[in-house]
Amino acid sequence: MERKLIYKILLILGVVGLCVYYAFPLEKRINLGLDLKGGMHLLLKVDTSHLEGQAKLDACDRAVEVIRNRIDEFGVRETSIQKQGEDEIVVQLPGVSDRERAIDIIGKTALLEFKIVSNDTEKLKEALAGTIPAGYELKYTLDENEPLLLEKQAVLVGDSLTNASVRFDQSQFNEPIVALQFNSAGAKKFAEVTASNVGRRLAIVLDGKVQSAPRIREAIPSGEAVITGRFDAQAAQDLSLILRVGALPAPMHIEEERTVGPLLGQDSINKGVKASLIGCALVFVFMAGYYLLAGVISDIALFLNLIIILGGLGLLPVLFPGVSATLTLPGIAGIALSLGMAVDANVLINERIREEIKAGRNLRSSIANGYSRAFTAIFDSNLTTLIAAFLLFQFGTGPIRGFAVTLTIGLLSSMFTAIVVTRAIFEILLKLAWIKNSLPMFRLIGETKFDFIGKRKIFYALSVIIIVIGLFSYFKKGPAAFGIDFAGGQLQEYSFKNPPPIDKVRQVLKGINLGEATIQQFKDNPRAVLIRTSEDKNQILTDKLKEAFPDDDIQILRIERVGPVAGKHLKTKAVSALLWALVGILIYVGFRFKHINFAAAGVIALLHDVLVALGFLVITNRQIDLLSVTAFLTIAGYSINDTIVIYDRVRENARLYRKLSLKELINLSVNQTLGRTLLTSGVTLLVVAAIFFYGGEVLSNFAFALFVGFISGVYSTIFIASPLVLAWSRKAAK
């Protein structure tokens, strides 16, 4: 066996072995994202408006440390806490199901103040009448709602605390209390305050709310105080935790929240795996049935491609310390696209080998020439998509960046398996004489001689009509076209034991002033109910639903809440990521084909496909969310692949047929690649159809957009991109 072939085999075995090692066991090597595993994602905004100077600059960093300390004590593993921008913090808590408790622990400012209560009953009456005396503030106790007039200036604050712990009082109720201990300076100050105010009440104020206001019986030199408030044990434990690790430097509010329950996470995994297995099985069967031995070799490459993708995700933390390998729903989209690209490369190679055999060359030469002639198209299409993926990572938000990472790994893997692995297998079979003179394949689409360019105006008009109808529907719907990712608001999804009557659910909503909320029940799972509201009343709504349906085991599947600022930010980042990806494609295609007409026509075809997919989403009353944007990016990446292959064939034919006009060259090239274009898109649509029918409601919009976009991609490559090159070239010539 040739030394070069031996080196190839060793390289393949080394890469696959390394990836198997870092891919399995999957549950240890690759973390599941919150949308698959369940848990909470929070985007917190730090309000620094009341701070100045260095305190304002340091507030976000200090807040990150306080939150990290609180979560460490809370006991959540594999958390992610990152500063974003100047005043935002992203917190991810996998596996957390107690939403209210987690939000309370993370978001409570924990500003502890001790304030003297005024004994002047006349001033209290004035305050209750609406005139609060200068230097005072009117507060009410949490337990008994008793009005108190407090001195505004705190006599002691919580930065003197050294510890906070839970104890139980000695009364007959044996209720939990929070015991406080001060440092030496704080203890001294506390002793002075209590000594000089014997007989008066001292209010203990946490985040502006009076927890308790005990009367000072005597001076307390020990530096210890207690907070009572009729807590349960859990609430007392959480309060002591917050006070123990320190107060936040500034108030915070939640800009974005995504909580996925374990039931929905497991359901997404089950349905995603089922859809992927069905889709992959369809692809494997088709490739083996259509290309026979060459198809089996392609199937081996596709299988290894998946192994290398999983291994690449597992290798990420090794190559880039601090980066975790996390698989999310958009990440699965990246894998789907990369598998589609891998199918595309294998079909392109097989079709090239078929052409060489038909031209009368022997099998060895046909295989060598097939790989050589297919290489430029495979390289250009994959590199173009890699450029887009890089720009998506740079300018996208979390889900889009996850999509870009898996897409990048998948593209590199597909090039390796399609070009190196399958070539090595063919060379081994030739060396062993297992194949000699022929490589039979079926052929559904023979040679065609359609005049695609001559009918271009009809298809221009058809595209304009479809896009105009879609855009009209989009602008007519306005904000209603967007999901809460971009429009803001709150979404909560519940699972019932039995399908609930929607009228009864609507009555519950009206009872808590949420009559305008939208309710959605799914045909494939009528026990699940999705409710969209404009404000956060989740806890009240959950309690009321359980009261109205006492015999149902109601489970929270997910909660998503996005504020208007965060929604606007997500929309801006998504549009920015898409536009930069198109700019990257435009520049590379223009450089590679040495003419801006090719690049501009290709990008217009991509925009065409994205607008068609967007229009169909709106027309069919499907909302546009982050997964929809991920679908648009997937469509753009896949569509340019087809266009690049035709451009590459035009470039090749221009060297072979110098006497043909550009119109004849384009028509010839489109006809020569028509079979390959329909095959690759059709095979990839098998995977998309499996996701659409078996992937569940979470992936429904995503799969629908892909289905429409991939069909549009075939259409635009043939009837939009290619004719535009001719039209603009003629204008330039004139």
C-alpha positions in Angstrom: 0.0 0.0 0.0 1.3 3.5 -0.9 2.9 5.5 1.9 0.6 8.4 1.1 -2.5 6.3 1.6 -1.1 4.9 4.9 -0.6 8.4 6.2 -4.2 9.2 5.2 -5.5 6.2 7.1 -3.5 7.0 10.2 -4.7 10.6 10.0 -8.4 9.5 9.8 -8.0 6.9 12.6 -6.3 9.5 14.8 -8.9 12.2 14.2 -11.8 9.8 14.7 -10.2 8.2 17.8 -9.6 11.6 19.4 -13.2 12.6 18.7 -14.7 9.4 20.0 -12.6 9.9 23.2 -13.9 13.5 23.7 -17.5 12.7 22.5 -18.4 9.8 24.8 -20.0 9.4 27.2 -22.1 12.3 25.9 -23.6 13.3 29.3 -20.1 13.9 30.7 -18.5 15.5 27.7 -21.2 17.8 26.4 -23.5 20.0 28.5 -27.1 20.4 27.4 -28.3 24.0 27.1 -31.1 25.2 29.3 -33.6 24.8 26.5 -32.8 21.1 26.5 -31.8 20.4 30.1 -34.2 22.8 31.9 -33.2 25.6 34.2 -33.2 29.4 34.2 -31.6 32.1 32.1 -31.6 35.7 33.4 -30.4 38.9 31.9 -30.1 41.4 34.8 -29.8 45.2 34.4 -27.8 47.0 37.2 -29.3 50.4 38.0 -26.3 52.7 38.5 -28.2 55.9 38.0 -27.8 56.9 41.7 -24.0 56.2 41.7 -21.1 58.4 40.7 -17.4 58.1 39.9 -15.6 54.9 40.7 -18.5 53.4 42.5 -20.5 53.6 39.3 -17.7 52.0 37.2 -17.2 49.2 39.7 -20.9 48.5 40.5 -21.4 45.8 37.8 -18.2 43.9 38.7 -19.1 44.0 42.4 -22.6 42.8 41.6 -21.2 39.8 39.7 -19.2 38.7 42.7 -22.1 39.1 45.1 -24.4 37.1 42.8 -21.7 34.4 42.4 -21.3 34.1 46.2 -25.1 33.9 46.7 -25.5 31.2 44.0 -22.5 29.2 45.4 -24.3 29.2 48.8 -27.6 28.4 47.0 -26.0 25.1 45.9 -26.4 25.3 42.1 -23.7 23.6 40.0 -22.4 24.4 36.6 -23.7 28.0 36.8 -22.6 30.7 34.3 -22.4 34.3 35.5 -21.0 36.8 33.0 -20.9 40.6 32.7 -22.3 41.8 29.4 -21.7 45.4 28.3 -21.3 48.0 31.0 -24.3 47.3 33.2 -25.8 43.9 32.4 -25.2 40.5 33.9 -26.2 37.1 32.3 -26.9 34.3 34.8 -27.6 30.7 33.8 -28.8 28.2 36.4 -29.2 24.7 34.9 -31.6 22.4 36.7 -33.2 25.1 38.9 -37.0 24.6 39.1 -37.9 26.9 42.0 -38.2 30.1 40.0 -39.5 32.5 42.6 -36.9 31.5 45.2 -34.0 31.8 42.7 -35.1 35.3 41.5 -35.6 36.4 45.1 -32.1 35.3 46.1 -30.3 36.7 43.1 -32.2 40.0 42.7 -32.7 41.1 46.3 -30.5 44.1 46.9 -30.2 43.2 50.6 -29.6 46.8 51.7 -29.9 46.5 55.5 -30.6 49.6 57.5 -31.4 50.3 61.2 -33.6 53.4 61.7 -35.1 55.0 64.8 -38.9 55.1 64.9 -40.4 58.5 65.9 -42.5 58.6 69.1 -44.2 61.8 68.0 -47.8 60.8 67.5 -48.7 64.3 66.0 -46.0 63.9 63.3 -47.3 60.4 62.5 -50.8 61.8 62.1 -49.5 64.5 59.7 -47.7 61.8 57.7 -50.8 59.6 57.5 -52.7 62.7 56.3 -50.3 63.2 53.4 -47.7 65.7 54.9 -44.5 63.8 55.8 -42.2 66.0 58.0 -38.8 66.8 56.7 -36.2 64.2 57.6 -38.7 61.4 58.1 -40.4 58.7 55.9 -43.6 56.8 56.4 -43.3 53.0 56.3 -45.5 50.0 57.2 -44.4 46.8 58.9 -44.6 43.6 56.7 -46.3 41.4 59.4 -49.0 43.6 60.8 -49.1 46.5 58.2 -48.6 49.0 61.1 -47.7 52.5 60.1 -44.3 53.8 61.4 -42.6 57.2 61.0 -38.9 56.6 60.6 -36.0 58.9 60.7 -34.6 59.0 57.2 -31.0 58.8 58.3 -30.0 55.2 59.2 -28.1 54.9 62.5 -26.4 51.7 61.2 -26.2 49.8 57.9 -25.5 46.2 56.9 -21.9 46.7 55.8 -20.9 46.1 59.5 -22.3 42.6 59.5 -20.0 39.6 59.9 -22.6 36.8 60.0 -26.3 36.0 59.7 -27.8 32.7 60.8 -31.1 31.1 61.4 -32.3 30.4 65.0 -35.6 29.6 66.5 -37.3 31.9 69.1 -38.1 30.6 72.6 -41.8 31.5 72.3 -44.6 28.9 72.1 -44.6 29.3 68.3 -40.9 28.4 68.0 -40.7 30.5 64.8 -37.4 30.9 62.8 -35.6 34.2 63.2 -32.5 35.6 61.6 -29.7 36.4 64.1 -27.2 39.1 63.1 -23.6 39.6 64.3 -21.6 42.8 63.8 -17.9 43.4 63.6 -16.2 45.3 66.4 -16.9 48.7 65.0 -20.5 47.8 64.2 -21.0 46.3 67.6 -19.7 49.4 69.3 -22.0 51.6 67.2 -25.0 49.3 67.9 -24.3 49.4 71.6 -24.2 53.3 71.4 -27.5 53.4 69.5 -29.3 51.1 71.8 -28.0 52.8 74.9 -29.1 56.2 73.8 -32.5 55.1 72.6 -33.8 52.8 75.4 -37.6 52.8 75.3 -37.8 53.7 71.7 -38.3 51.3 68.7 -35.6 50.4 66.2 -36.8 49.5 62.8 -34.9 46.9 60.8 -35.3 47.8 57.2 -34.3 45.5 54.3 -34.5 47.0 50.8 -36.9 49.7 52.0 -39.3 47.4 53.7 -39.6 47.2 57.5 -39.0 43.6 58.6 -39.6 44.3 62.3 -39.5 47.2 64.7 -38.7 45.8 68.3 -38.6 48.1 71.3 -35.2 48.7 72.8 -35.4 47.4 76.4 -31.8 48.0 77.3 -28.4 48.6 75.8 -27.1 45.7 73.7 -23.3 45.6 74.0 -22.9 42.1 72.4 -23.3 43.4 68.9 -26.1 41.0 68.1 -29.6 41.7 66.8 -32.4 39.6 65.4 -34.9 40.0 62.5 -38.4 38.5 63.1 -41.0 38.4 60.5 -43.1 35.3 60.7 -40.8 33.5 58.3 -40.9 29.9 57.3 -37.7 28.0 57.7 -36.8 28.3 53.9 -37.4 32.1 53.8 -35.3 32.6 57.0 -32.5 30.5 55.5 -32.6 32.5 52.2 -32.6 35.8 54.0 -29.6 34.8 56.2 -27.8 33.7 53.1 -28.3 37.0 51.3 -27.2 39.1 54.3 -24.2 36.9 55.0 -22.7 37.3 51.5 -23.4 41.1 51.4 -25.6 43.5 49.7 -25.6 44.4 46.0 -24.0 47.7 45.2 -27.0 48.8 43.3 -30.6 47.7 42.6 -31.2 45.3 39.7 -34.2 44.4 37.5 -34.7 41.5 35.2 -34.6 42.4 31.5 -35.0 38.9 30.2 -35.9 35.6 31.8 -36.2 32.1 30.3 -37.2 29.3 32.6 -37.6 25.8 31.1 -39.1 23.1 33.3 -37.6 19.6 33.4 -40.6 18.1 31.6 -40.3 20.4 28.5 -36.5 19.9 28.5 -36.8 16.1 28.5 -39.6 16.3 25.9 -37.4 18.5 23.6 -34.6 16.0 23.9 -36.8 13.0 23.2 -38.5 14.6 20.2 -35.3 16.1 18.9 -33.5 12.7 19.1 -36.5 10.9 17.5 -36.7 13.5 14.6 -32.9 13.4 14.1 -32.8 9.6 14.0 -35.7 9.4 11.5 -34.2 12.2 9.3 -30.7 10.6 9.3 -32.2 7.1 8.6 -34.0 8.5 5.6 -30.8 10.2 4.3 -28.7 7.1 4.8 -31.3 4.9 3.0 -31.6 7.2 0.1 -27.9 7.7 -0.4 -27.2 3.9 -0.3 -30.2 3.1 -2.5 -29.4 5.8 -5.1 -25.6 5.8 -5.3 -25.2 2.1 -4.3 -21.6 1.5 -3.2 -20.7 5.2 -3.6 -23.7 5.9 -1.4 -22.6 3.5 1.3 -19.2 5.2 1.3 -21.0 8.6 1.7 -23.1 7.1 4.6 -19.8 6.1 6.4 -18.6 9.7 5.9 -21.8 11.2 7.2 -21.7 8.9 10.3 -18.1 9.9 11.0 -19.1 13.5 10.4 -21.5 13.3 13.3 -18.9 11.7 15.5 -16.4 14.4 14.7 -19.0 17.2 15.4 -19.7 15.7 18.9 -16.0 15.2 19.5 -15.3 18.8 18.4 -17.8 20.1 21.0 -16.2 17.9 23.7 -12.7 19.3 22.6 -13.8 22.9 23.0 -13.0 23.2 26.7 -9.6 21.5 26.1 -8.6 23.8 23.2 -10.1 26.9 24.7 -10.1 26.8 28.5 -13.1 28.5 30.1 -15.3 27.7 27.1 -17.9 25.0 27.9 -19.3 22.5 25.3 -23.0 23.3 25.4 -25.6 21.9 23.0 -28.7 23.9 22.5 -31.6 23.9 20.1 -30.0 26.4 17.7 -26.8 24.3 18.0 -28.8 21.3 16.7 -29.8 23.6 13.8 -26.1 24.1 13.1 -25.5 20.3 13.1 -28.4 19.9 10.7 -27.0 22.4 8.3 -23.5 20.9 8.5 -24.9 17.4 7.7 -26.8 19.0 4.8 -23.5 20.5 3.6 -21.8 17.1 4.0 -24.6 15.4 1.9 -24.1 18.2 -0.7 -20.4 17.6 -0.9 -20.8 13.8 -1.3 -23.5 14.2 -4.0 -21.3 16.7 -5.8 -18.3 14.3 -5.8 -20.5 11.3 -6.9 -22.0 13.3 -9.7 -18.6 14.4 -10.9 -17.3 10.8 -10.8 -20.4 9.8 -12.9 -19.6 12.5 -15.5 -16.0 11.3 -15.8 -17.0 7.6 -16.2 -19.5 8.7 -18.9 -16.7 10.6 -20.7 -15.0 7.2 -21.1 -12.2 7.4 -18.5 -11.2 4.4 -16.4 -12.4 4.2 -12.9 -9.2 5.2 -11.2 -9.0 8.4 -13.3 -12.7 9.1 -13.0 -12.4 9.0 -9.2 -9.3 11.2 -9.1 -10.8 13.7 -11.6 -14.1 13.7 -9.8 -12.5 14.8 -6.5 -10.3 17.3 -8.3 -13.2 19.0 -10.2 -15.5 19.0 -7.2 -13.0 20.4 -4.8 -13.2 24.1 -5.8 -17.0 24.2 -5.5 -16.9 22.4 -2.1 -14.1 24.6 -0.8 -15.8 27.9 -2.0 -19.3 27.0 -0.7 -18.0 25.8 2.7 -15.6 28.7 3.1 -18.4 31.2 2.3 -20.6 29.7 5.0 -17.6 29.7 7.4 -17.2 33.4 6.9 -20.9 33.9 7.6 -20.6 31.7 10.8 -17.6 33.8 12.0 -19.5 37.0 11.6 -22.6 35.5 13.3 -20.4 34.6 16.3 -19.0 38.1 16.4 -22.2 40.0 16.2 -24.9 37.6 17.4 -26.3 37.0 20.9 -26.1 33.7 22.9 -28.4 31.4 20.8 -27.1 32.7 17.5 -23.5 32.3 18.7 -24.2 28.7 19.8 -25.5 28.1 16.3 -22.3 29.6 14.8 -20.0 27.4 16.9 -21.7 24.1 16.0 -22.0 25.2 12.3 -18.3 25.9 12.2 -17.3 22.6 13.7 -19.7 20.8 11.4 -18.4 22.6 8.2 -14.8 21.7 9.0 -15.8 18.1 9.7 -17.9 17.8 6.5 -15.0 19.0 4.4 -12.7 16.5 6.1 -15.0 13.5 5.8 -16.2 14.3 2.2 -12.8 15.0 0.7 -10.3 12.9 2.8 -12.3 10.0 4.3 -14.3 9.0 1.2 -11.3 9.4 -1.0 -9.2 7.2 1.2 -12.0 4.5 1.2 -12.1 4.6 -2.6 -8.3 4.3 -2.8 -8.4 1.3 -0.5 -11.1 -0.4 -2.5 -9.1 0.2 -5.7 -5.9 -1.1 -4.1 -7.6 -4.2 -3.0 -9.2 -4.6 -6.4 -12.7 -4.7 -4.9 -13.8 -2.2 -7.5 -12.2 -2.3 -11.0 -14.0 -1.0 -14.0 -17.3 0.3 -13.0 -19.1 2.2 -10.2 -22.9 1.7 -10.8 -25.3 4.4 -9.7 -29.0 5.1 -10.3 -30.0 8.3 -12.1 -33.4 9.9 -11.7 -32.7 13.1 -13.6 -31.0 12.8 -16.9 -29.6 15.5 -19.2 -31.9 18.5 -19.5 -32.0 21.4 -22.0 -34.4 23.8 -20.4 -34.2 27.5 -21.3 -34.2 28.8 -17.7 -32.9 32.2 -18.6 -35.5 32.8 -21.3 -38.3 32.5 -18.7 -36.6 34.7 -16.2 -39.1 37.6 -16.3 -42.0 35.3 -15.4 -40.2 34.1 -12.3 -39.0 37.6 -11.4 -42.7 38.6 -11.3 -43.7 35.5 -9.3 -41.0 36.3 -6.7 -42.0 39.9 -6.4 -45.7 38.9 -5.9 -44.8 36.4 -3.1 -42.4 38.8 -1.4 -44.9 41.7 -1.6 -47.7 39.7 -0.1 -45.4 38.5 2.7 -44.1 42.0 3.5 -47.7 43.4 3.4 -48.8 40.8 5.9 -45.7 41.5 8.0 -46.2 45.3 8.2 -50.0 44.8 8.7 -49.4 42.7 11.7 -46.8 45.0 13.1 -45.5 44.0 16.6 -48.0 41.1 16.7 -45.8 39.3 14.1 -43.0 39.0 16.7 -42.7 36.5 19.5 -41.7 37.8 23.0 -38.0 37.5 22.1 -38.4 40.7 20.1 -41.7 42.3 21.2 -41.3 41.8 24.9 -43.9 40.4 27.3 -44.3 37.1 29.1 -45.0 33.6 28.0 -45.9 30.7 30.2 -46.7 27.1 29.1 -48.5 24.6 31.3 -49.1 20.9 31.1 -52.4 19.5 32.3 -53.4 16.0 33.1 -56.4 16.3 30.8 -57.0 18.7 27.9 -58.5 21.8 29.7 -61.5 23.8 28.3 -60.1 27.0 26.9 -63.2 29.0 28.0 -62.5 28.0 31.6 -58.8 29.0 31.2 -60.0 32.4 29.8 -62.2 32.9 32.8 -59.3 32.4 35.1 -57.3 35.0 33.2 -60.1 37.5 33.3 -60.3 37.1 37.1 -56.8 38.4 37.5 -57.2 41.2 34.8 -55.4 39.3 32.1 -58.4 39.1 29.7 -56.3 40.3 26.8 -53.9 37.5 27.0 -53.6 35.1 24.1 -54.1 31.3 24.7 -52.8 28.6 22.4 -53.6 24.9 22.5 -51.6 22.4 20.3 -53.2 19.8 18.1 -50.5 17.3 18.6 -50.6 17.8 22.4 -53.9 19.3 23.6 -52.8 18.9 27.3 -50.3 21.7 26.8 -51.5 25.3 27.0 -49.4 28.4 26.0 -50.4 31.7 27.5 -48.9 35.1 26.4 -49.4 38.0 28.7 -48.2 41.6 28.8 -47.1 41.5 32.5 -45.6 39.1 35.0 -48.4 37.5 37.0 -47.1 34.0 36.8 -47.3 33.0 40.4 -50.9 34.3 40.8 -51.9 32.7 37.5 -50.4 29.3 38.5 -52.2 29.4 41.8 -55.6 30.3 40.2 -55.3 27.6 37.6 -54.6 25.0 40.3 -57.7 26.3 42.1 -59.8 26.1 39.0 -58.5 22.7 38.0 -58.0 20.9 41.4 -58.0 17.4 39.9 -55.3 18.2 37.3 -51.6 17.8 38.0 -50.6 21.2 36.5 -46.9 21.5 35.7 -45.0 24.5 34.5 -43.2 23.6 31.2 -41.5 27.0 30.6 -41.7 30.7 31.4 -40.1 33.3 29.2 -40.1 37.0 30.0 -38.4 39.7 27.9 -38.5 43.4 28.7 -38.9 46.0 25.9 -35.3 47.1 26.2 -34.0 43.5 26.0 -36.4 42.7 23.1 -35.2 45.7 21.1 -31.6 44.7 21.9 -32.2 41.1 20.7 -33.8 42.3 17.5 -31.0 44.7 16.8 -28.3 42.0 17.3 -30.2 39.5 15.2 -30.6 41.9 12.3 -26.9 43.0 12.7 -25.7 39.4 12.6 -27.7 38.6 9.5 -26.6 41.7 7.6 -22.9 41.2 8.5 -23.1 37.6 7.4 -24.5 38.7 4.0 -21.7 41.4 3.7 -19.1 38.7 4.4 -20.6 36.4 1.7 -20.8 39.4 -0.8 -17.1 40.2 -0.3 -15.8 36.7 -0.6 -17.9 35.7 -3.6 -17.0 38.9 -5.4 -13.3 38.3 -4.7 -13.4 34.5 -5.6 -15.2 35.0 -8.9 -13.5 38.3 -9.8 -16.8 40.0 -10.5 -19.2 41.8 -8.2 -22.2 40.8 -10.4 -21.9 37.2 -9.2 -21.6 38.2 -5.5 -24.5 40.7 -5.7 -26.8 38.3 -7.5 -26.0 35.6 -4.9 -26.7 37.8 -2.0 -30.0 39.0 -3.5 -31.0 35.4 -3.9 -30.2 34.8 -0.2 -32.3 37.9 0.7 -35.1 36.5 -1.5 -35.1 33.2 0.4 -35.1 34.8 3.8 -38.0 37.2 2.8 -40.0 34.3 1.4 -39.5 32.3 4.6 -40.4 35.3 6.7 -43.5 36.0 4.6 -44.8 32.4 4.9 -44.2 32.5 8.7 -46.4 35.6 9.0 -49.0 34.4 6.5 -49.5 31.2 8.4 -49.7 33.1 11.7 -46.4 31.8 13.1 -44.5 34.3 15.2 -40.9 35.4 14.5 -38.6 34.5 17.4 -34.9 33.8 17.9 -35.2 30.3 16.5 -36.8 31.8 13.4 -33.8 34.0 13.0 -31.6 31.0 13.4 -33.6 29.4 10.6 -33.1 32.4 8.3 -29.3 32.1 8.9 -29.4 28.4 8.1 -31.3 29.1 4.9 -28.8 31.7 3.9 -25.9 29.4 4.6 -27.4 26.5 2.7 -28.8 28.6 -0.3 -25.4 30.1 -1.1 -24.0 26.5 -1.4 -26.2 25.8 -4.4 -25.4 29.2 -6.0 -21.7 28.7 -5.6 -21.8 25.3 -7.4 -23.6 26.8 -10.4 -21.1 29.8 -10.4 -18.2 27.3 -10.3 -19.6 25.4 -13.2 -20.1 28.6 -15.2 -16.4 29.4 -14.6 -15.3 26.0 -15.7 -17.5 26.0 -18.8 -16.2 29.4 -19.7 -12.8 27.9 -20.2 -14.1 24.9 -22.1 -16.6 26.6 -24.4 -15.1 29.9 -25.3 -17.5 30.5 -28.2 -20.7 30.3 -26.1 -22.4 33.5 -25.0 -22.9 34.2 -21.3 -26.6 33.3 -21.7 -25.7 29.9 -23.2 -23.0 29.3 -20.6 -25.4 29.9 -17.7 -28.2 27.8 -19.2 -25.7 25.0 -19.8 -24.3 25.2 -16.3 -27.8 25.3 -14.7 -28.9 22.2 -16.7 -25.7 20.3 -15.9 -26.1 20.9 -12.1 -29.9 20.6 -12.0 -29.9 17.0 -10.9 -27.4 17.6 -8.1 -29.3 20.7 -6.9 -32.6 18.9 -6.7 -31.0 15.8 -5.1 -29.1 17.6 -2.3 -32.0 19.9 -1.4 -34.4 17.0 -1.5 -32.2 14.8 0.7 -31.7 17.7 3.2 -35.5 18.3 3.2 -35.9 14.7 4.5 -34.2 15.8 7.7 -36.2 19.0 7.9 -39.5 17.2 7.3 -38.6 14.8 10.1 -37.9 17.7 12.5 -41.2 19.4 11.4 -43.4 16.3 12.0 -41.6 14.7 14.9 -39.6 17.5 16.6 -42.4 18.9 18.7 -43.9 22.4 19.0 -40.7 24.1 20.2 -39.0 23.3 16.9 -42.1 23.7 14.7 -41.6 27.3 13.5 -37.9 26.6 13.0 -38.5 23.5 10.8 -41.3 25.2 8.9 -39.1 28.2 8.0 -36.3 25.8 6.9 -38.7 23.8 4.8 -40.0 26.9 2.9 -36.5 28.5 2.8 -34.7 25.4 1.3 -37.4 25.0 -1.4 -37.0 28.7 -2.1 -33.2 28.3 -2.2 -33.5 25.8 -5.1 -35.9 28.1 -6.9 -33.8 31.3 -6.4 -30.5 29.6 -7.4 -32.0 28.7 -10.8 -34.4 31.5 -11.5 -33.1 34.5 -9.6 -29.3 34.4 -9.0 -28.2 33.0 -12.4 -30.5 35.3 -14.6 -29.4 38.4 -12.6 -25.7 37.7 -13.4 -26.6 37.8 -17.1 -28.8 40.9 -16.8 -26.2 42.9 -15.0 -23.4 41.7 -17.2 -25.3 42.9 -20.3 -25.9 46.3 -18.7 -22.2 46.6 -17.9 -21.3 45.6 -21.4 -23.6 48.3 -22.8 
